[in-house]
Amino acid sequence: MPTEIRQYVRSLGLDAYVVGGAVRDELLGVPHADEDFLVPGVDHAGLRALLEPHGRIEDLEVHGQLVGVRMYPRDRAIRSLAPAGIELTPPRAERSTGPGHRDFAIVSDASIGIQEDMARRDFTINAMARRLSTCDDPLRILRGLRLVSQLGFTPTGQTLAAMRVEAPGLRHVSAERIGGGLAADGMGELSKLLMGERPFLALRLARATGILEELLPELAPAVGFEIDSERQPLTLAEHLFAVVQRCADGDSSLPVRLAALLHDAGKPSAGGEGHAVRGARIARSTLRRLRYPVPLQRHVEAIVRAHDFRLDAGTDGRRARRFLAEHGDERAFDLMTLKDADLSVKHVPEDELEALAALRLSLEREQSSPHRLGDLAVRGRDLIEIGFHEGPPLGRVLAVLLDEVLDEPARNTRETLLTRARRELP
């Protein structure tokens, strides 16, 4: 239990120490059940703020004075190991205020050092602390992979062996440090890995060391999964890695690279649902688990859901305008980027690649054409002036007008649209 608890506390990104009796008993080889932690550099309020994203927090008091917190982790596995919670305290000193045993004040201050905190303890044998950062931090595994992606480094055999051994510790690393990000740039280690120049190498190494399945268990079914198709020469995992690399080669955005990594994750379990729909569900749940911002979750989910769009439905202006209207400008071009990367690592006819390129050019031309409600030459207030009332029927009429303008942009004049709208009056 102590090792797992320490790994978990270390994974929260705290420069914490295990202190007191746990260190004493460990040195003596005596089994112990409880571990308390000291977190220097913070006060009580700061410690609460650091821990609140990871579980329920209770204040700890001694003689009515705040001394630290008890944390009940959101991580179920850790909570089962520490059902009474994990005690963490900022450094503190005790100042005598009188002759009685209760005549003292507890001073909790970020500037108090480890030595001063240890000095207040009852016996020297209990004044012991062991810094958790001197132990292995599972997140270092991801940092190593990130360096592979960013710099092209190749880990040595000893490092690879350590990565395999330490991979299970990743399950205790906080989601923000992996995905959503606690750093100033808002990116966790997975995001930084994907935004490197060589994510293919890092992802293959993650698969070979067992890190991938600990990091992204949603992709475990993709490892070794064969796609029975002449179009697809790679296993599913290799295909996903290759598509991510093509997106990196094109300097695409993080949402596109995340979508590339997850776009076919639904194939092993799609059934009759369709792999894109199933993949969208997996993408949303994965990014939610990794605490990515909700707008990014939704954007990636929508890209994955729509990535299997057909290329035999035409590439003319009308198709392009409807494509822009359906997906919005940013997502429409993100879909083009992912589709191009996806097809480029498959065996596909040349005319399929030509159709995709033609559709992209058509989208670029039609971006200035009316394809959003805001592009219409009339507004809801204009329809109210001719007899419509606010509510769903008004929205439906605007949708009818947009649908006609998507077919014929020349109809986007105030007079033409109001004349058409009057035909919808009750």
Secondary structure, DSSP 4 states (H G I P E B T S, - for coil): -HHHHHHHHHHTT---EEETHHHHHHHHT------EEE-TT--HHHHHHHHGGGEEEEEEEETTEEEEEEEEES-HHHHHH-TT-EEEE--EEEEE-SSSTT-EEEEE-TT--HHHHHHTSSSGGG--EEEGGGSPPTHHHHHHHHHHHHH-----HHHHHHHHHHGGGGGGS-HHHHTT--STTS--HHHHHHTSS-HHHHHHHHHHTTHHHHH-GGGGGGTTPPP--TT--S-HHHHHHHHHHHHHHTT--HHHHHHHHHTTTTGGG-TTS-HHHHHHHHHHHHHHHTT--HHHHHHHHHHHHHTT--SSS--SHHHHHHHHHHH-HHHHHHHHHHHHHHHHTS---HHHHHHHHHHHHHHHHHTTS--SGGGSS--HHHHHHTT--SSHHHHHHHHHHHHHHHH-GGG-SHHHHHHHHHTT--
